[in-house]
Amino acid sequence: MKIKRLLCFAALILSVVAFSACKNEDEEISKYIPNAGDEYWLGHIPQENMDGYEFRILSRKGMVDDQYVEEETGDIINDAVFKRNETVKGYFNIDIVSIESSSNTADDAISSILAGDDQYDIMLPHSRTAFQYAIQDALVNFNDIKTIDTSKEWWSPDIIDSCNVNGHLYVLDGDISTHRLYYCFAMYFNKRIFDELGLEYPYQMVLDNNWTFDEFSKLVKKGSKDLNGDGLLKQEDDQLGYYTREWFGAIQVLYAGNQRIYAKDAAGIPRLTLNSPKTVQVFSDFFKLADSDDVFLQISPGKVAKEDLFPAGRAMFADNDLGQAQQLRAMDDEFGILPWPKFSADDKYETVVNGHASLLTMPITVPDKQKSGKIIEALCALGNKEVIPAFYEVSLKTKFSRDTESEKMIDIIKDSIIYDLGYVSGGTMNSVGATLANQSNHDFAQFYAQNESKAQVDLQNFLSSYGKM
């Protein structure tokens, strides 16, 4: 069977070469034609001559290079994106056209789509913007695109499960983009501070499944230090145990406790499940720690640190997107990377992707949705082959993390990524962590009681518009 598959793919390659030979002599032939090593990624996608079709990608302002670059530059990620695109172009005889949105959310296409204008094959808007397109009937249901095989490893199974409502799935995530990895949350720690305190790095606790919020809190309290000797702990002058922001720890802690804003019932219908005894405990313990002198919880606007305390060497711990490891290359102190701690010992490590990440969508105006689906599948498959290894294995693991232990931690983070429909889709409760952070009493029970009725209406409206229920 394996020999037969290789022979079939060899015939496919010969057809690509034969097709390329028929091109005008003045036309440049891409050097990135599929080879036998690409069979695993492209063997399930029938090759097709699409006669120079322009495949149009709408990207958010400032994020075009996630999908499109003009040329090779020597940068490993840039060149991986270029190679992926050139291979797909040669495989289908297409061109790839990049369009940059006028906004960072990429919400400026809705009018043209609803007017019936065919301007884009795919869009990668802000995750919450993607759902705004969906509830306005501007997007294709990916369940209807048979040329996309979501069972393949290059697609995120969790988002496919979480965001598939009543047979309707309007968003996808996978190796077509680096955002799933770049924007998932991670915990960073300062090795110098651990060394000065004679403490072991938490790596083994993670591997032993003992890395819990309680253990983390104990370390945070040990990490603070009055540097100027005035008897007070102040972010302006001193070393703190933990530095976070309202959009980081205050929402990630919910998933550290394996809770969800929306979770599906036995019939597969999303329900508002945020209000549980565990959620009450999770937020209570988090804000008790966050309000202590050992922690600086940044709230914008109003309570903003004059500098980022972690790269300045004045925070034992800080949480941020995993991709922010790239920004710590100039940091003087050595640092390590960890998954965010589980809330309790019987929880699983779970990492949410920051809502700032993009999601993949297809406008309803695409003329041949199955053909565009083929190209999407190829881009995602070769993203798994070319782009993600460059970003993950080389960039994150080798270039930016500073020890082999952090490599294992990144593997755990990657394997623990989840999506909560209630977080990314909008509604009254979707920013619960940031909302509580901005309230002086951080009272979850009070907030929930005041907003439950509206949240239930929001959910029913969403199920009606998104899930056609």
C-alpha positions in Angstrom: 0.0 0.0 0.0 2.8 2.4 0.8 4.5 1.7 -2.5 1.2 2.2 -4.3 0.8 5.6 -2.6 4.3 6.7 -3.5 3.7 5.7 -7.1 0.5 7.6 -7.2 2.2 10.7 -5.7 5.1 10.3 -8.2 2.6 10.4 -11.0 1.0 13.5 -9.4 4.5 15.2 -9.3 5.1 14.3 -12.9 1.8 16.0 -13.9 2.9 19.1 -12.0 6.3 19.1 -13.8 4.6 18.5 -17.2 2.1 21.3 -16.5 4.9 23.6 -15.5 6.8 22.8 -18.7 3.9 24.1 -20.8 4.1 27.5 -19.2 5.2 30.5 -21.3 9.0 30.4 -21.4 9.1 34.0 -20.1 7.2 33.0 -17.0 9.2 32.1 -14.0 8.7 28.5 -12.7 8.7 28.2 -9.0 11.5 26.2 -7.5 9.1 25.1 -4.7 7.3 22.3 -6.5 6.0 19.4 -4.4 8.3 16.5 -3.9 8.0 13.0 -2.5 8.5 14.3 1.0 5.3 16.4 0.6 3.1 13.3 0.1 2.1 13.2 3.8 0.8 16.7 3.7 -0.5 17.0 0.1 -1.3 13.4 -0.9 -4.9 13.7 0.1 -5.5 16.9 -1.9 -6.1 16.3 -5.6 -3.8 18.5 -7.8 -5.7 20.9 -10.0 -4.8 23.4 -12.6 -6.6 26.6 -11.5 -5.4 28.7 -14.4 -3.7 31.5 -12.4 -6.7 32.0 -10.0 -6.0 34.8 -7.5 -6.5 33.5 -4.0 -7.1 36.6 -1.9 -6.3 36.8 1.8 -7.5 39.6 4.1 -5.2 40.0 7.1 -5.4 42.4 10.0 -3.5 45.6 9.9 0.1 44.9 10.9 -0.3 41.1 10.7 0.1 40.5 7.0 3.4 38.5 7.4 1.5 35.8 9.3 0.1 34.8 5.9 2.1 36.5 3.2 5.7 37.7 2.5 7.1 39.1 -0.7 10.5 37.3 -0.7 13.0 35.3 1.2 15.0 37.3 3.7 17.0 34.8 5.7 14.6 35.0 8.6 13.5 31.4 9.3 9.8 32.2 9.9 9.6 34.6 6.9 11.2 32.1 4.6 9.0 29.2 5.8 5.9 31.3 5.0 7.3 32.1 1.6 8.2 28.5 0.9 4.7 27.3 1.9 3.0 29.8 -0.3 5.2 29.2 -3.3 4.6 25.4 -3.1 0.9 25.9 -3.0 1.0 28.3 -5.9 2.9 25.8 -8.0 0.7 22.9 -6.9 -2.5 24.6 -8.1 -1.2 27.2 -10.6 -2.6 30.1 -8.6 -1.4 33.4 -7.4 -1.7 34.5 -3.7 -2.8 38.1 -3.1 -2.5 39.7 0.3 -4.9 42.5 1.4 -4.3 44.4 4.6 -7.3 45.5 6.5 -7.6 49.1 7.6 -8.1 48.0 11.2 -6.4 45.7 13.7 -9.7 43.8 14.0 -10.3 43.4 10.2 -14.0 44.3 10.7 -14.2 46.5 7.6 -15.3 43.8 5.1 -18.8 43.2 6.4 -20.5 45.8 4.2 -18.9 44.5 1.0 -19.7 40.9 1.9 -23.4 41.7 2.6 -23.5 43.7 -0.6 -22.4 40.5 -2.5 -19.0 41.7 -3.5 -16.5 39.0 -4.1 -13.3 40.5 -2.7 -11.7 37.8 -0.5 -11.3 34.0 -0.3 -10.3 34.0 3.3 -10.2 36.5 6.2 -8.3 36.3 9.4 -10.0 38.8 11.7 -9.7 39.3 15.5 -11.3 36.2 17.1 -14.3 38.2 18.4 -14.7 40.0 15.1 -14.9 36.6 13.4 -18.1 35.8 15.4 -19.6 39.2 14.5 -19.2 38.2 10.9 -20.8 34.8 11.6 -23.9 36.1 13.4 -24.5 38.5 10.4 -24.6 35.5 8.0 -21.5 36.7 6.2 -19.5 33.5 6.6 -19.4 30.0 5.1 -20.2 27.0 7.3 -16.9 25.0 7.2 -18.9 21.8 7.7 -20.1 22.3 4.1 -16.6 22.5 2.7 -15.7 18.9 1.9 -12.2 19.8 0.6 -11.1 20.7 4.1 -10.3 17.7 6.3 -10.6 18.9 9.9 -9.6 15.4 11.1 -6.0 16.2 10.1 -3.5 17.0 12.8 -2.9 20.5 11.4 -6.4 21.7 12.5 -7.2 22.4 16.1 -9.7 19.8 17.4 -10.7 21.8 20.4 -12.0 24.8 18.5 -13.8 22.5 16.0 -15.6 20.9 19.0 -16.2 24.0 21.0 -17.4 26.2 18.1 -19.5 23.7 16.2 -23.1 24.5 17.2 -26.0 22.6 15.7 -23.8 21.6 12.7 -22.6 25.2 12.2 -18.9 25.9 12.3 -17.9 29.4 10.9 -14.4 29.6 12.4 -11.3 27.4 12.3 -7.9 27.5 13.8 -4.8 25.5 12.9 -1.4 25.6 11.4 -2.4 28.0 8.7 -1.4 30.6 11.2 1.1 30.9 14.0 -1.4 32.8 16.2 -2.6 29.8 18.2 0.9 29.3 19.6 2.0 32.9 19.7 -1.1 34.1 21.7 -1.6 31.2 24.1 -0.8 32.1 27.7 2.4 31.1 29.5 4.1 31.8 32.8 7.6 33.2 32.9 10.0 33.1 35.9 13.2 34.8 36.7 16.0 32.3 37.5 18.2 34.8 39.2 15.6 35.5 41.9 15.1 31.7 42.4 18.8 31.3 42.7 19.2 34.1 45.2 16.5 32.5 47.4 18.0 29.0 47.0 14.8 27.7 45.4 14.5 24.9 42.9 13.0 25.9 39.5 9.3 24.6 39.3 10.0 22.4 36.3 9.8 19.1 38.2 6.6 20.2 39.9 5.0 20.7 36.5 6.2 17.2 35.3 4.9 15.6 38.6 1.5 17.4 38.1 2.1 19.3 41.4 2.3 22.7 39.8 -0.8 24.3 41.4 -2.0 27.8 42.1 -1.4 27.2 45.8 2.3 26.3 45.2 2.6 29.2 42.8 1.2 31.6 45.5 3.7 30.4 48.1 6.6 31.1 45.7 5.1 34.6 44.8 5.2 35.6 48.5 8.8 34.5 48.8 9.8 36.4 45.7 9.0 39.9 46.9 11.8 42.1 48.2 12.1 45.6 49.6 15.0 46.8 47.5 15.2 50.4 48.8 14.8 49.5 52.5 11.8 51.8 53.2 9.8 49.0 54.7 7.2 49.0 51.9 6.7 47.0 48.8 6.0 49.4 45.8 6.1 48.6 42.1 8.0 51.8 41.5 11.1 50.7 43.5 10.9 47.1 44.6 10.9 43.5 43.5 7.5 41.8 43.4 6.5 38.2 43.3 4.1 38.4 40.3 3.3 40.9 37.6 0.2 40.4 35.5 -2.5 42.4 33.6 -6.2 42.3 33.6 -6.3 40.5 30.3 -3.9 37.8 31.3 -4.0 36.1 34.8 -7.5 37.3 35.6 -9.0 35.2 32.7 -6.4 32.4 32.5 -7.1 31.4 36.1 -10.7 30.4 35.1 -9.2 27.8 32.8 -6.6 26.8 35.3 -9.6 25.6 37.3 -11.0 23.8 34.1 -14.0 26.0 34.1 -15.9 27.5 31.1 -18.1 30.4 30.4 -20.1 28.3 27.9 -20.0 24.5 28.0 -22.0 22.0 25.9 -24.7 19.9 27.5 -25.4 16.2 26.7 -27.3 17.3 23.6 -24.3 19.4 22.4 -26.0 22.7 23.1 -23.8 25.5 24.7 -25.1 26.5 28.1 -24.0 29.3 30.4 -21.9 27.3 32.9 -19.8 30.1 34.4 -21.5 30.2 37.8 -20.1 27.2 39.8 -18.6 26.8 43.3 -15.3 26.2 41.6 -15.5 29.5 39.7 -16.3 31.4 42.9 -13.2 29.9 44.5 -11.0 30.4 41.5 -11.6 34.2 41.3 -11.6 34.6 45.1 -8.2 33.1 45.5 -6.8 34.8 42.4 -7.8 38.3 43.5 -6.8 37.7 47.1 -3.3 37.1 45.8 -3.5 39.9 43.2 -4.5 42.5 45.9 -1.6 41.6 48.1 1.6 43.7 48.2 3.5 40.9 46.5 1.6 41.4 43.2 1.2 44.2 40.7 -2.1 43.7 38.7 -2.0 46.2 35.9 -5.3 47.8 34.8 -5.4 50.0 31.8 -6.2 52.8 32.1 -5.6 53.8 35.7 -3.0 51.5 37.2 -0.1 51.1 34.8 3.4 50.1 35.7 6.0 52.7 34.7 8.0 49.8 33.1 7.5 46.1 32.4 8.7 44.7 35.7 9.7 41.3 34.4 12.3 42.2 31.7 13.5 44.8 34.2 14.4 42.0 36.6 11.9 43.1 39.3 9.3 40.3 39.1 9.8 36.7 40.1 6.9 35.7 37.8 4.9 37.2 35.0 2.4 35.8 32.6 2.1 36.7 29.0 1.6 35.3 25.5 4.0 32.5 24.6 5.2 34.4 21.6 6.4 37.2 23.9 9.4 35.1 24.7 10.9 36.7 21.6 10.7 40.1 23.3 12.8 38.8 26.3 16.0 38.1 24.3 17.5 41.3 25.6 16.7 40.6 29.2 19.8 40.5 31.4 18.5 37.8 33.8 18.0 34.2 32.7 14.3 33.2 32.5 12.3 30.0 32.2 9.0 29.2 30.7 6.2 27.3 32.5 2.5 26.4 31.8 0.2 28.5 33.9 -0.4 26.5 37.2 -3.4 24.2 37.6 -5.8 25.6 40.1 -5.8 22.4 42.2 -4.1 19.0 42.0 -7.0 17.2 40.3 -7.3 19.7 37.5 -5.6 19.4 34.1 -3.2 21.9 32.7 -5.3 24.1 30.4 -4.2 27.1 28.4 -6.5 29.5 26.7 -5.6 31.4 23.5 -5.7 35.2 24.0 -8.8 36.6 22.3 -6.5 39.0 20.4 -5.5 36.1 18.1 -6.9 35.8 14.6 -9.3 33.1 13.5 -9.8 31.7 10.0 -13.1 32.5 8.2 -14.4 32.3 4.6 -16.8 34.9 3.2 -20.1 33.7 1.7 -19.2 35.6 -1.5 -16.5 33.1 -2.5 -17.5 31.9 -6.0 -16.1 28.3 -5.7 -16.0 27.4 -2.1 -14.8 23.8 -2.6 -11.9 25.1 -4.7 -10.9 27.7 -2.1 -11.2 25.0 0.5 -8.6 22.9 -1.4 -6.2 25.8 -1.2 -6.9 26.4 2.5 -6.3 22.8 3.2 -3.0 22.9 1.4 -1.9 26.1 3.1 -2.7 24.6 6.5 -1.1 21.3 5.8 2.1 22.9 4.6 2.0 25.3 7.5 2.3 22.2 9.6 5.3 21.1 7.6 7.1 24.4 7.1 5.9 27.3 9.3 5.0 25.8 12.6 8.3 23.9 12.9 10.1 27.1 12.1 8.1 29.0 14.7 7.9 26.4 17.4 10.9 24.1 17.2 13.5 26.6 16.0 12.3 30.1 17.1 10.6 29.4 20.4 12.6 26.4 21.6 16.1 27.1 20.4 16.3 30.8 19.7 14.4 32.3 22.6 14.0 29.9 25.5 17.2 29.5 27.4 17.2 25.9 28.6 16.1 22.4 27.6 13.6 22.2 30.4 11.6 25.1 28.9 11.3 23.1 25.7 9.3 20.4 27.7 7.2 23.1 29.2 6.3 24.5 25.8 5.2 21.1 24.7 2.9 20.9 27.7 1.5 24.4 26.9 0.9 23.5 23.3 -0.9 20.3 24.2 -3.1 22.0 26.8 -4.6 24.7 24.5 -8.4 25.0 24.7 -11.0 27.3 23.3 -14.0 28.6 25.3 -16.9 29.6 23.0 -18.1 32.0 25.8 -14.8 33.8 25.8 -14.3 34.3 22.0 -17.8 34.7 20.8 -18.9 37.8 22.7 -21.6 38.4 25.2 -22.0 39.9 28.7 -19.6 37.4 30.4 -16.9 37.1 27.8 -14.5 39.5 29.6 -15.4 38.4 33.1 -11.8 38.3 34.3 -10.9 41.8 33.1 -14.3 43.1 34.3 -13.7 41.8 37.9 -10.1 43.2 37.8 -11.5 46.6 37.2 -13.9 46.4 40.1 -12.6 47.3 43.6 -14.3 44.4 45.4 -13.7 41.8 42.6 -17.0 40.2 43.7 -17.9 37.5 41.2 -21.1 36.4 42.8 -22.4 40.0 42.7 -21.3 40.5 39.1 -22.9 37.3 38.0 -26.2 38.0 39.8 -26.4 41.5 38.2 -25.7 40.2 34.7 -27.1 36.6 34.5 -30.4 37.6 32.8 -28.7 39.6 30.1 -26.1 36.9 29.6 -28.8 34.3 29.1 -30.5 36.5 26.5 -27.1 37.0 24.8 -26.6 33.2 24.6 -30.0 32.6 23.2 -29.5 35.3 20.6 -26.2 33.7 19.7 -27.6 30.2 19.4 -30.4 31.6 17.1 -28.0 33.6 14.8 -24.9 31.4 14.8 -26.5 28.0 15.4 -29.8 28.7 13.6 -31.6 27.2 16.6 
